[in-house]
């Protein structure tokens, strides 16, 4: 089954767990061996493969590392790209926060008592 953005969280967890179980079996590892290599408990690996519950992200990364999948995380979360114009505007400054965005057309500013009507 292919990952689809319309899938529910539960369906995604189940699919990721099934894929990790398949990769573990391809490498001829038991759940206990994978848990030991990843530095996790056996029950954590079992729950991850069942898609029963989300584990901490650090546990997921440990399992990925033990299965040799860390390099694939680059595809999952690519480094953000900055346009050439934005690079010129920043001139060596790193972005510290996101702007709230400009008001959309048709939105009005909320009136307060100290402003004229």
MIDREN-461802 format. One record per atom (N, C-alpha, C): residue in three letters; atom name; x, y, z. Coordinates in steps of 0.02 Angstrom, whole numbers, always signed. Layout:
REM residues N
{'Ala','CA',{X,Y,Z}}
...
REM end
This chain:
REM residues 117
{'Unk','N',{+42,-59,+0}}
{'Unk','CA',{+0,+0,+0}}
{'Unk','C',{+44,+62,+0}}
{'Unk','N',{+25,+112,-38}}
{'Unk','CA',{+63,+173,-44}}
{'Unk','C',{+39,+224,+8}}
{'Unk','N',{+84,+264,+34}}
{'Unk','CA',{+67,+316,+81}}
{'Unk','C',{+29,+370,+45}}
{'Unk','N',{-29,+388,+73}}
{'Unk','CA',{-74,+436,+42}}
{'Unk','C',{-89,+490,+93}}
{'Unk','N',{-86,+554,+74}}
{'Unk','CA',{-99,+608,+122}}
{'Unk','C',{-169,+608,+153}}
{'Unk','N',{-215,+571,+122}}
{'Unk','CA',{-283,+569,+149}}
{'Unk','C',{-291,+515,+202}}
{'Unk','N',{-239,+475,+214}}
{'Unk','CA',{-243,+421,+264}}
{'Unk','C',{-249,+451,+334}}
{'Unk','N',{-283,+415,+377}}
{'Unk','CA',{-289,+436,+447}}
{'Unk','C',{-222,+424,+481}}
{'Unk','N',{-213,+455,+539}}
{'Unk','CA',{-152,+445,+578}}
{'Unk','C',{-143,+372,+596}}
{'Unk','N',{-198,+340,+615}}
{'Unk','CA',{-195,+270,+635}}
{'Unk','C',{-174,+226,+577}}
{'Unk','N',{-200,+240,+517}}
{'Unk','CA',{-181,+201,+459}}
{'Unk','C',{-108,+211,+441}}
{'Unk','N',{-83,+273,+449}}
{'Unk','CA',{-13,+286,+435}}
{'Unk','C',{+32,+250,+485}}
{'Unk','N',{+13,+252,+549}}
{'Unk','CA',{+53,+217,+600}}
{'Unk','C',{+56,+142,+586}}
{'Unk','N',{+0,+114,+566}}
{'Unk','CA',{-3,+43,+550}}
{'Unk','C',{+40,+27,+490}}
{'Unk','N',{+37,+68,+438}}
{'Unk','CA',{+76,+56,+378}}
{'Unk','C',{+151,+63,+392}}
{'Unk','N',{+170,+114,+429}}
{'Unk','CA',{+241,+123,+447}}
{'Unk','C',{+265,+63,+488}}
{'Unk','N',{+225,+40,+535}}
{'Unk','CA',{+242,-18,+575}}
{'Unk','C',{+251,-81,+533}}
{'Unk','N',{+205,-91,+485}}
{'Unk','CA',{+210,-149,+440}}
{'Unk','C',{+274,-146,+398}}
{'Unk','N',{+290,-86,+374}}
{'Unk','CA',{+351,-79,+334}}
{'Unk','C',{+414,-92,+375}}
{'Unk','N',{+415,-66,+436}}
{'Unk','CA',{+473,-78,+479}}
{'Unk','C',{+479,-153,+496}}
{'Unk','N',{+423,-186,+507}}
{'Unk','CA',{+425,-258,+521}}
{'Unk','C',{+451,-296,+460}}
{'Unk','N',{+430,-276,+401}}
{'Unk','CA',{+454,-308,+340}}
{'Unk','C',{+529,-299,+330}}
{'Unk','N',{+554,-238,+344}}
{'Unk','CA',{+626,-226,+338}}
{'Unk','C',{+665,-265,+390}}
{'Unk','N',{+636,-271,+450}}
{'Unk','CA',{+669,-310,+503}}
{'Unk','C',{+675,-383,+481}}
{'Unk','N',{+622,-410,+453}}
{'Unk','CA',{+622,-479,+430}}
{'Unk','C',{+670,-489,+372}}
{'Unk','N',{+675,-440,+326}}
{'Unk','CA',{+723,-445,+271}}
{'Unk','C',{+795,-450,+297}}
{'Unk','N',{+808,-418,+353}}
{'Unk','CA',{+875,-419,+383}}
{'Unk','C',{+883,-478,+431}}
{'Unk','N',{+831,-520,+434}}
{'Unk','CA',{+832,-581,+474}}
{'Unk','C',{+845,-567,+548}}
{'Unk','N',{+810,-515,+574}}
{'Unk','CA',{+816,-497,+644}}
{'Unk','C',{+751,-514,+680}}
{'Unk','N',{+757,-537,+741}}
{'Unk','CA',{+697,-546,+783}}
{'Unk','C',{+680,-478,+813}}
{'Unk','N',{+620,-472,+840}}
{'Unk','CA',{+602,-410,+873}}
{'Unk','C',{+648,-397,+932}}
{'Unk','N',{+667,-449,+967}}
{'Unk','CA',{+713,-442,+1024}}
{'Unk','C',{+781,-417,+1003}}
{'Unk','N',{+807,-443,+947}}
{'Unk','CA',{+872,-421,+922}}
{'Unk','C',{+869,-348,+901}}
{'Unk','N',{+816,-328,+867}}
{'Unk','CA',{+808,-259,+846}}
{'Unk','C',{+803,-213,+907}}
{'Unk','N',{+764,-235,+956}}
{'Unk','CA',{+757,-195,+1017}}
{'Unk','C',{+825,-185,+1051}}
{'Unk','N',{+864,-239,+1054}}
{'Unk','CA',{+930,-235,+1085}}
{'Unk','C',{+976,-188,+1046}}
{'Unk','N',{+977,-194,+979}}
{'Unk','CA',{+1020,-152,+938}}
{'Unk','C',{+999,-78,+942}}
{'Unk','N',{+934,-67,+949}}
{'Unk','CA',{+908,+2,+951}}
{'Unk','C',{+910,+31,+1022}}
{'Unk','N',{+923,-12,+1072}}
{'Unk','CA',{+924,+12,+1141}}
{'Unk','C',{+855,+26,+1167}}
{'Unk','N',{+806,-13,+1144}}
{'Unk','CA',{+737,-5,+1165}}
{'Unk','C',{+712,-69,+1196}}
{'Unk','N',{+654,-65,+1227}}
{'Unk','CA',{+623,-125,+1255}}
{'Unk','C',{+587,-164,+1200}}
{'Unk','N',{+581,-229,+1210}}
{'Unk','CA',{+547,-272,+1162}}
{'Unk','C',{+476,-248,+1151}}
{'Unk','N',{+441,-230,+1203}}
{'Unk','CA',{+371,-208,+1197}}
{'Unk','C',{+366,-144,+1154}}
{'Unk','N',{+415,-100,+1158}}
{'Unk','CA',{+415,-40,+1117}}
{'Unk','C',{+418,-57,+1043}}
{'Unk','N',{+462,-103,+1025}}
{'Unk','CA',{+468,-125,+955}}
{'Unk','C',{+404,-159,+933}}
{'Unk','N',{+376,-201,+976}}
{'Unk','CA',{+313,-235,+959}}
{'Unk','C',{+257,-185,+945}}
{'Unk','N',{+251,-135,+989}}
{'Unk','CA',{+199,-85,+980}}
{'Unk','C',{+210,-43,+918}}
{'Unk','N',{+273,-27,+904}}
{'Unk','CA',{+288,+11,+843}}
{'Unk','C',{+268,-27,+781}}
{'Unk','N',{+285,-91,+779}}
{'Unk','CA',{+268,-132,+721}}
{'Unk','C',{+193,-143,+714}}
{'Unk','N',{+157,-143,+769}}
{'Unk','CA',{+84,-151,+766}}
{'Unk','C',{+49,-86,+748}}
{'Unk','N',{+85,-30,+754}}
{'Unk','CA',{+53,+34,+744}}
{'Unk','C',{+4,+50,+799}}
{'Unk','N',{+14,+16,+857}}
{'Unk','CA',{-33,+22,+913}}
{'Unk','C',{-30,+91,+946}}
{'Unk','N',{+29,+118,+950}}
{'Unk','CA',{+37,+184,+982}}
{'Unk','C',{+100,+217,+956}}
{'Unk','N',{+97,+282,+954}}
{'Unk','CA',{+156,+319,+933}}
{'Unk','C',{+207,+317,+990}}
{'Unk','N',{+268,+301,+973}}
{'Unk','CA',{+321,+302,+1024}}
{'Unk','C',{+357,+369,+1018}}
{'Unk','N',{+401,+381,+1062}}
{'Unk','CA',{+440,+443,+1059}}
{'Unk','C',{+480,+444,+994}}
{'Unk','N',{+491,+502,+968}}
{'Unk','CA',{+528,+509,+906}}
{'Unk','C',{+598,+481,+912}}
{'Unk','N',{+628,+487,+971}}
{'Unk','CA',{+696,+461,+980}}
{'Unk','C',{+697,+385,+972}}
{'Unk','N',{+644,+351,+995}}
{'Unk','CA',{+640,+279,+986}}
{'Unk','C',{+632,+260,+913}}
{'Unk','N',{+592,+298,+876}}
{'Unk','CA',{+584,+286,+805}}
{'Unk','C',{+651,+294,+769}}
{'Unk','N',{+688,+346,+786}}
{'Unk','CA',{+753,+357,+754}}
{'Unk','C',{+802,+302,+772}}
{'Unk','N',{+800,+276,+833}}
{'Unk','CA',{+843,+220,+852}}
{'Unk','C',{+829,+158,+810}}
{'Unk','N',{+764,+144,+799}}
{'Unk','CA',{+745,+87,+758}}
{'Unk','C',{+769,+98,+687}}
{'Unk','N',{+759,+158,+661}}
{'Unk','CA',{+782,+173,+593}}
{'Unk','C',{+858,+165,+588}}
{'Unk','N',{+894,+187,+638}}
{'Unk','CA',{+967,+180,+638}}
{'Unk','C',{+987,+106,+638}}
{'Unk','N',{+954,+66,+680}}
{'Unk','CA',{+970,-5,+684}}
{'Unk','C',{+955,-42,+618}}
{'Unk','N',{+904,-17,+581}}
{'Unk','CA',{+887,-48,+517}}
{'Unk','C',{+923,-16,+458}}
{'Unk','N',{+966,+34,+472}}
{'Unk','CA',{+1004,+67,+419}}
{'Unk','C',{+961,+113,+376}}
{'Unk','N',{+912,+145,+407}}
{'Unk','CA',{+866,+188,+370}}
{'Unk','C',{+874,+263,+384}}
{'Unk','N',{+924,+282,+423}}
{'Unk','CA',{+931,+352,+443}}
{'Unk','C',{+939,+397,+382}}
{'Unk','N',{+976,+374,+331}}
{'Unk','CA',{+987,+414,+272}}
{'Unk','C',{+921,+432,+237}}
{'Unk','N',{+871,+388,+244}}
{'Unk','CA',{+807,+400,+211}}
{'Unk','C',{+766,+456,+244}}
{'Unk','N',{+785,+475,+305}}
{'Unk','CA',{+750,+530,+338}}
{'Unk','C',{+758,+596,+300}}
{'Unk','N',{+811,+601,+261}}
{'Unk','CA',{+821,+661,+220}}
{'Unk','C',{+763,+671,+171}}
{'Unk','N',{+738,+616,+144}}
{'Unk','CA',{+680,+621,+98}}
{'Unk','C',{+617,+639,+137}}
{'Unk','N',{+612,+616,+198}}
{'Unk','CA',{+553,+629,+238}}
{'Unk','C',{+549,+702,+258}}
{'Unk','N',{+605,+729,+280}}
{'Unk','CA',{+607,+799,+302}}
{'Unk','C',{+665,+834,+267}}
{'Unk','N',{+654,+858,+205}}
{'Unk','CA',{+709,+891,+169}}
{'Unk','C',{+727,+957,+201}}
{'Unk','N',{+788,+978,+189}}
{'Unk','CA',{+811,+1043,+214}}
{'Unk','C',{+774,+1098,+177}}
{'Unk','N',{+749,+1148,+213}}
{'Unk','CA',{+712,+1202,+180}}
{'Unk','C',{+758,+1240,+132}}
{'Unk','N',{+730,+1260,+76}}
{'Unk','CA',{+768,+1298,+27}}
{'Unk','C',{+747,+1371,+31}}
{'Unk','N',{+794,+1415,+18}}
{'Unk','CA',{+782,+1486,+20}}
{'Unk','C',{+793,+1513,-50}}
{'Unk','N',{+747,+1555,-73}}
{'Unk','CA',{+753,+1583,-140}}
{'Unk','C',{+813,+1630,-143}}
{'Unk','N',{+841,+1640,-202}}
{'Unk','CA',{+898,+1686,-208}}
{'Unk','C',{+881,+1757,-184}}
{'Unk','N',{+821,+1781,-197}}
{'Unk','CA',{+801,+1848,-175}}
{'Unk','C',{+799,+1852,-99}}
{'Unk','N',{+773,+1800,-68}}
{'Unk','CA',{+770,+1799,+6}}
{'Unk','C',{+841,+1797,+35}}
{'Unk','N',{+887,+1763,+1}}
{'Unk','CA',{+956,+1761,+25}}
{'Unk','C',{+987,+1831,+22}}
{'Unk','N',{+973,+1868,-32}}
{'Unk','CA',{+999,+1935,-37}}
{'Unk','C',{+971,+1981,+17}}
{'Unk','N',{+907,+1973,+32}}
{'Unk','CA',{+875,+2014,+83}}
{'Unk','C',{+903,+1999,+152}}
{'Unk','N',{+917,+1936,+165}}
{'Unk','CA',{+941,+1916,+231}}
{'Unk','C',{+1014,+1938,+241}}
{'Unk','N',{+1055,+1936,+190}}
{'Unk','CA',{+1125,+1956,+192}}
{'Unk','C',{+1161,+1927,+253}}
{'Unk','N',{+1159,+1861,+259}}
{'Unk','CA',{+1196,+1827,+312}}
{'Unk','C',{+1157,+1818,+377}}
{'Unk','N',{+1099,+1848,+383}}
{'Unk','CA',{+1060,+1840,+444}}
{'Unk','C',{+1019,+1776,+438}}
{'Unk','N',{+1012,+1739,+493}}
{'Unk','CA',{+970,+1680,+492}}
{'Unk','C',{+901,+1699,+518}}
{'Unk','N',{+851,+1669,+490}}
{'Unk','CA',{+782,+1685,+509}}
{'Unk','C',{+769,+1658,+579}}
{'Unk','N',{+741,+1700,+621}}
{'Unk','CA',{+729,+1682,+691}}
{'Unk','C',{+657,+1663,+705}}
{'Unk','N',{+610,+1690,+666}}
{'Unk','CA',{+540,+1676,+678}}
{'Unk','C',{+499,+1686,+615}}
{'Unk','N',{+440,+1659,+615}}
{'Unk','CA',{+395,+1667,+558}}
{'Unk','C',{+354,+1730,+568}}
{'Unk','N',{+339,+1763,+513}}
{'Unk','CA',{+295,+1822,+518}}
{'Unk','C',{+224,+1798,+523}}
{'Unk','N',{+182,+1838,+552}}
{'Unk','CA',{+112,+1819,+560}}
{'Unk','C',{+74,+1822,+494}}
{'Unk','N',{+105,+1849,+443}}
{'Unk','CA',{+71,+1855,+379}}
{'Unk','C',{+32,+1920,+377}}
{'Unk','N',{+17,+1943,+317}}
{'Unk','CA',{-20,+2004,+309}}
{'Unk','C',{-94,+1989,+310}}
{'Unk','N',{-133,+2039,+327}}
{'Unk','CA',{-206,+2031,+330}}
{'Unk','C',{-231,+2016,+259}}
{'Unk','N',{-278,+1972,+255}}
{'Unk','CA',{-308,+1953,+191}}
{'Unk','C',{-356,+2007,+168}}
{'Unk','N',{-367,+2012,+103}}
{'Unk','CA',{-413,+2060,+74}}
{'Unk','C',{-482,+2050,+105}}
{'Unk','N',{-513,+2104,+126}}
{'Unk','CA',{-579,+2100,+155}}
{'Unk','C',{-578,+2096,+231}}
{'Unk','N',{-520,+2081,+260}}
{'Unk','CA',{-516,+2080,+333}}
{'Unk','C',{-511,+2151,+359}}
{'Unk','N',{-544,+2164,+414}}
{'Unk','CA',{-541,+2231,+443}}
{'Unk','C',{-506,+2228,+510}}
{'Unk','N',{-476,+2283,+527}}
{'Unk','CA',{-442,+2288,+592}}
{'Unk','C',{-495,+2297,+646}}
{'Unk','N',{-487,+2265,+702}}
{'Unk','CA',{-535,+2269,+756}}
{'Unk','C',{-531,+2339,+787}}
{'Unk','N',{-588,+2369,+795}}
{'Unk','CA',{-593,+2436,+823}}
{'Unk','C',{-583,+2434,+898}}
{'Unk','N',{-547,+2483,+926}}
{'Unk','CA',{-539,+2489,+998}}
{'Unk','C',{-565,+2558,+1020}}
{'Unk','N',{-577,+2567,+1084}}
{'Unk','CA',{-607,+2628,+1110}}
{'Unk','C',{-565,+2690,+1099}}
{'Unk','N',{-500,+2683,+1097}}
{'Unk','CA',{-458,+2743,+1091}}
{'Unk','C',{-449,+2767,+1019}}
{'Unk','N',{-479,+2733,+972}}
{'Unk','CA',{-474,+2752,+902}}
{'Unk','C',{-539,+2786,+879}}
{'Unk','N',{-533,+2834,+833}}
{'Unk','CA',{-595,+2864,+807}}
{'Unk','C',{-631,+2815,+762}}
{'Unk','N',{-696,+2820,+757}}
{'Unk','CA',{-737,+2775,+717}}
{'Unk','C',{-730,+2785,+645}}
REM end
